Structures are given as structure tokens and as C-alpha cells.
Amino acid sequence: MIDIRMYGYVEINIKNQVGEFTFDNWKAIIRLDRWTDYGLFYNLFYESHGKHFIPIAANRGLPKDATPETIEIIGHITPKTWISFDEIKKNDWNEQRLHPEDNDKDHLGLTRREHLSSFSKMLFSLMNTLGKEFGDENVRMVVGLFDSCLDG
């Protein structure tokens, strides 16, 4: 039985301008703590060997400029990955699931969107609001996926 918990942050990039130079300045603003949403895992992050959707951001590791807050809560967790809101928006959310798991034939044909929980949809709405202010490419989710079945 898979028991995955997601930890991490939604981060925004508040670019700093110094003279003619622009510097990235990422800030962790929404903490994700012990969050479980299998629809989101299988859509974005978790390799399930073809049983669900092909994840669009699996196993990327930490971004080189991850915030200290993010590193503090997921530095010890593997796998780590991240995705920009720009990538989330460009994803085909109407793609249908074509490969059922042995015990999950009822979900065959559901779309990526239909696999998302109301919490994930709310989080995407918040990220969309941030994207309007800072640019979609300057909003990202950085997470560590912890499978408690693999722990000790």
C-alpha cells in the first residue's frame, strides 16, 4: 500500500533590480505539510510505472535556487522535485487515463483534471493569482514525496 505524504512550499520569485542587473529572489510563501493528494501525485510527480498518467515533473531534484525554508523541510526527503505554474497551466488537463490499475478500473477514461482534489484545484487557483502578479514562470511548487511504507 502506498502512503505518500508531500512536503514543501509554493515559492515566488520577486526579482530584484540593481542598476542594469536583475537578480532572482525566491521566497517560500505557502507551506505544504503532510499533504496527501494521489491525483496530484500521479498527474505531476510520481512515477507509477504506466498505471496512471505520465508525470510531467518527476524526479527533478531541488532547483539550484530553492529557498532555505524549502531545503529545511525537504532536504532529507527523496524523491524531490519541482514544477513551475507555467508548466502546470500548459499541461493537457483533458488527457484521459488509459491504463487502469488492477483494482482501479472505475477510473479508466477519467481526465487529469478529474483526478484532482478540491484542495489541489484551490492551490492552483492561488498559484494562478500569484502568477498574475509575478508571472507564471516565477511561481513554482517545490516538494519532497515521502512514502511512509518505505520508512524504517
C-alpha positions as CSV (number, residue, x, y, z in Angstrom):
1,M,0.0,0.0,0.0
2,I,1.4,3.4,-1.0
3,D,1.1,6.0,1.7
4,I,2.7,9.1,0.3
5,R,2.9,12.5,2.0
6,M,4.0,15.6,0.3
7,Y,6.1,18.3,2.0
8,G,7.4,21.5,0.5
9,Y,6.4,25.1,-0.5
10,V,4.9,27.1,-3.2
11,E,7.6,29.7,-3.9
12,I,7.6,33.0,-5.8
13,N,10.4,34.9,-7.5
14,I,10.5,38.5,-6.5
15,K,13.1,39.8,-9.0
16,N,15.5,42.4,-7.6
17,Q,16.8,45.1,-9.9
18,V,20.2,46.6,-9.1
19,G,21.2,49.0,-11.8
20,E,21.1,47.2,-15.1
21,F,21.2,43.7,-13.4
22,T,18.2,41.6,-12.4
23,F,18.6,39.0,-9.6
24,D,16.3,36.2,-8.8
25,N,15.0,36.3,-5.2
26,W,12.8,33.3,-4.4
27,K,10.5,33.4,-1.4
28,A,8.7,30.4,0.2
29,I,5.1,31.5,0.8
30,I,2.7,28.6,1.0
31,R,3.8,25.6,3.1
32,L,2.6,22.1,2.0
33,D,2.9,19.9,5.1
34,R,1.9,16.2,5.1
35,W,-0.4,16.8,2.1
36,T,-1.9,13.7,0.5
37,D,-3.5,14.0,-2.9
38,Y,-2.9,11.0,-5.1
39,G,-4.5,12.6,-8.1
40,L,-1.9,15.4,-8.0
41,F,1.0,12.9,-7.2
42,Y,0.1,10.8,-10.3
43,N,-0.5,13.8,-12.5
44,L,2.6,15.8,-11.7
45,F,5.2,14.0,-9.6
46,Y,5.0,10.3,-9.0
47,E,6.3,7.5,-11.3
48,S,3.7,4.7,-11.2
49,H,5.1,2.6,-14.0
50,G,2.4,3.4,-16.6
51,K,-0.5,2.7,-14.3
52,H,-1.6,6.3,-14.2
53,F,-0.6,9.4,-16.2
54,I,3.0,10.0,-17.2
55,P,4.0,12.6,-14.6
56,I,5.3,15.9,-16.0
57,A,7.7,16.8,-13.3
58,A,9.0,13.6,-11.7
59,N,12.4,13.3,-10.0
60,R,13.9,16.7,-10.9
61,G,15.6,17.2,-7.6
62,L,15.7,20.6,-5.9
63,P,16.0,23.7,-8.0
64,K,19.5,25.2,-7.6
65,D,18.0,28.3,-6.1
66,A,15.5,26.6,-3.7
67,T,14.7,28.7,-0.6
68,P,16.3,27.9,2.8
69,E,12.8,27.2,4.2
70,T,12.1,24.6,1.5
71,I,15.5,22.9,1.9
72,E,15.0,22.8,5.6
73,I,11.7,20.8,5.4
74,I,12.5,18.5,2.4
75,G,16.3,18.3,2.3
76,H,16.2,14.8,3.8
77,I,13.3,13.5,1.7
78,T,13.6,11.7,-1.6
79,P,12.5,12.0,-4.2
80,K,12.4,15.8,-4.5
81,T,11.0,17.6,-7.5
82,W,9.5,20.9,-8.6
83,I,7.2,22.4,-11.2
84,S,6.5,26.0,-12.4
85,F,3.0,27.2,-12.6
86,D,3.7,28.0,-16.3
87,E,4.2,24.2,-16.8
88,I,1.1,23.4,-14.8
89,K,-1.0,25.7,-17.0
90,K,0.4,24.3,-20.2
91,N,-0.3,20.7,-19.2
92,D,-3.2,18.9,-21.0
93,W,-5.7,18.6,-18.2
94,N,-8.2,16.9,-20.5
95,E,-5.9,13.9,-21.2
96,Q,-7.6,10.7,-20.3
97,R,-6.2,7.9,-18.2
98,L,-5.9,4.9,-20.5
99,H,-4.2,2.3,-18.3
100,P,-6.2,1.0,-15.3
101,E,-4.6,-0.4,-12.2
102,D,-5.6,-3.9,-11.3
103,N,-8.1,-2.7,-8.7
104,D,-9.0,0.7,-10.1
105,K,-10.8,0.0,-13.4
106,D,-13.6,2.5,-12.3
107,H,-11.2,5.4,-13.0
108,L,-10.4,4.4,-16.6
109,G,-11.1,7.2,-19.0
110,L,-11.1,10.0,-16.4
111,T,-9.1,13.1,-17.3
112,R,-6.2,14.5,-15.4
113,R,-8.5,17.3,-14.2
114,E,-11.0,14.8,-12.8
115,H,-8.3,13.2,-10.7
116,L,-7.5,16.4,-8.8
117,S,-9.0,17.0,-5.4
118,S,-10.8,20.3,-4.5
119,F,-7.7,21.2,-2.4
120,S,-5.4,20.9,-5.4
121,K,-7.8,23.0,-7.5
122,M,-7.8,25.6,-4.8
123,L,-4.0,25.5,-4.6
124,F,-3.8,26.0,-8.4
125,S,-6.2,28.9,-8.1
126,L,-3.9,30.6,-5.5
127,M,-0.9,29.9,-7.8
128,N,-2.8,31.5,-10.7
129,T,-3.4,34.6,-8.6
130,L,0.3,34.7,-7.8
131,G,1.1,34.2,-11.5
132,K,-0.9,37.2,-12.4
133,E,1.2,39.3,-10.1
134,F,4.7,37.8,-10.6
135,G,4.4,35.9,-13.9
136,D,3.6,32.2,-14.2
137,E,7.3,31.3,-14.7
138,N,8.0,32.9,-11.3
139,V,5.7,30.7,-9.3
140,R,6.6,27.1,-8.5
141,M,5.8,24.2,-6.3
142,V,8.9,22.5,-4.7
143,V,8.2,19.2,-3.0
144,G,9.6,16.1,-1.4
145,L,7.5,12.9,-1.6
146,F,7.7,10.8,1.5
147,D,6.4,7.2,1.3
148,S,5.8,6.2,4.9
149,C,5.7,2.5,3.9
150,L,9.4,2.8,3.0
151,D,10.3,4.4,6.3
152,G,12.1,2.2,8.9
